[in-house]
Amino acid sequence: MIISGRFWRKTIVTTIAAVGFVSLYEVTALDSKYVARLATLHEATALPVPGSRLAFSATAYCKGLVTASGVAVQSGVAAADPELLPVGSVIEIDSLPQKYNGIYTVMDTGPAVQGRQLDLYMWSCNEALQFGRKPIHLIVLRLGWNPRATTPSFLDRLFKRPAPDVLPARPLPQAVPPSGS
């Protein structure tokens, strides 16, 4: 009787240990490479919202006098796909050489600027050619012209004030009244 009791206890403990080891073996460890891969995937597929950090590709341009928004071209102006970053969006770039890092306003569009592409204005065409194409990370500070579509301030985040209703970054389509002739 004593031997059989020990046998069943040993069998149960051995079975529980085996199931525990198998379940631990199947768990994915969150190492730095795995987390970096998830972050890159999120950056490559996330939609732009104020405060988000996104992966883009940057080039430079030097031609033109007036942007799509109607202002004169100047340093700090960027061109982007209006479907992702509408005209009036404010972004911060921090992954380029120090000379090009800073805050840019999307004031231009272009037929070659599609998807996750950003085109930075430079006065010198030689400098623009030397810039080439670079992978960048940008932070969306404001989406479109709407000043309420901005990142929450430090005090708002600290005291967790309710966020005001965000107006759409893009104008809503207006219903066209039927023509009655």
N, C-alpha and C positions, 0 to 999 in steps of 0.2 A: 504494500500500500504506500509506503514512504517513497519507494523508487518511482512508482507511477506518478505520484504527485510532483516530484521533482522533474520528471521528464516533461510533463505538460507545461510546467512553469518555464522550463528551459526552451521549449518549443515556442511558446507564446512570446517570450522575451526575444528570442532569435528572430522570429517573424517580424515583430515590431521594429527591431533594429534594421533588418534588411529593407523593410518598406521605407524607413527613415533615410537610409543611405541612398536608395534609389531616387527618392523624391528630392533630396539635396543635390544629387548628381544632375538632375534635369533642370535645375534652377539656372537662369542666366545671371551671371555675375555682372553687376553694373561697373565695369571698369571704365577708365577714361576714354578709351577708343570707342566703346559702345555709346557712351553719352555724347561724345563729339559727333558721331555718325547721326544720332537722333537729332541733335541741334542743327546740323547741316541740312538734314532732310526737312526740318521745320522751317528753316530760313529759306529754303528753295521753293517751298510750296505755300507758305503762309501768305494770306492777303494783307496788304498794307493797312495797318490801323495805327493811330497815334501811339507812340511809345514802342513800336515793334522794331526789332533789329532784323534786317533782311540782307540777303546775299544778292548782289547785282554785278554787272560787268560795266566798266566805265571806259569811255573813249573821250576824245576832245574834238572840238570844232572851233574854227576861227572866222568863218565867213558869215556874212549877213550884217544887216544894220538894225533891223527891227525883229523882235521875237513874235511868236504867235499871240502873245497877250497884248502886244502893241507897244511895249516899252523898248527902249534902245538896248542893244546887247552890251553887257559889261561883265566884269569879274563877279563871281558869285551867282551867275545864272546857269541853270542846267536845263537840258531838254530830256523829257521822259515820255513814255507811252501814257497818254491821258487815261487809258483804261485802268492802269495801275496807280499812277501818281498824277492826279489831275493838275492842271495849271493852277498855280498859287500854293502848291504844297511846299512845305519847308522841311528840309532834310539836313542831317548832320553826317558827314563822312569823317571817319577816324582811322581808316585802314590804309591810307595812301601815304606817300612821303609827306613830311611836315608842311611843305610848301603848298600842297593841295588839300590838306585837311581843313575842315571848317564847315560852316553852315552855308547851304546853297538854297536858292528858291527856284522851283520849277516854273519857268516862265515861257518855255518853248516846247514845241513838239517837232517831229520830223518824220518823213517816210521811212528812214532807216532806223529810227528808234522804236523798236517793237519789243514787247515783253520786258524782261528784267535787264534792260539796257539803260544806261544813263550817259548823256553826252554833256560834258562840261565845257563852258565857253572859255577860250583863252585868246588874249589879244594877239599873241605871236603865233603865226602859222607854223613856224619852225618848232616852237615849243609844243604845239598841238600834235605835230607829226612825231616828235620824240616821245610824247606821252604814250602813244600806242593804245593797246587794250589791256586793262588791268582788272582782276577780280577785286571787288570791294565789299565792304559791309557798311550799310547806312542805317541810321535811326530816323524814323519818321517822326518829326516834331509836330507838324500840322498837315492835315490832309485837305487840300483844296483851299479855297478862299475863306472858308468858314472859321472864324476865330474861336468858336466853341469846340471845334474838332481838334483840340490840342491835347498834349499829354497833361495829366494832372500835376499840379504844383506839389512841391515838397510838403507844404502845410496841409493841402487837401489829402495827400496820402497819409500824413502823420495823424491827423485827426479824423480821417476816414469820413470826410464830408460826402454826402450823396452827390454823385456826379450830375451836372445839369443835363437836361435832355439834349442829346447831340443832334444838331441839324444835319441833314445829308450833305456830304462833301460835294456832290455833283447836283446840279439843278434837277429837280423832278421834271419828267416830261409833261408838257402842257397839253391838255386835251384841245384838239383843233375843233372848233364848232363847225357843224355841217353847213355847207354853203346852201342857202335857200334862194334859188333864183326862180 
